[in-house]
C-alpha cells in the first residue's frame, strides 16, 4: 500500500526536463522514485556509480606527443564514422553540459 510521501527540492530546469522525458515515456514520476527506492533496497546502496570524473587534460598540460596521439585517435575515429557530430558537442558546450 502506498501511503508515504517523499518531498525533495530539485533544480527547476532539471525537474522539468526529466518530467518531460518521463511523460513522453508514459511513466509517472512516482513509479520512477518507487523503482529507485526498490533498487536501493535490493542492492543495499545506490544503483549507479557515484564517482568524481577525472578532469580532462587541457592543451597546456599535454606534451606535443600526447596531443598528436589524441589528434590521431580522433582522426581515425572520424574516418570510421565513430564519435559524435561536432554540432552536438558544441550545442552541449553552449548549454554548459560538458
C-alpha angles and dihedrals in degrees: 000000000000106000106137129088127216118204124186137162114231136168111281096230093047091050093049095046093048093046091049090056093046091050091053088050091048093237120135117228090238091060091054093048092047090049091050091051091049091051091049089054093044094049097034088232145038110318095227137050118276105195135135109250116235115255112255115243115256124222092253092055096050128087116234088252091055091048092048091049091049092049091047091051091049091048091052090049091052092051089053092048092245127137129041131302111266092232089060092049093048092047090054091047090053090051090050096244098126 
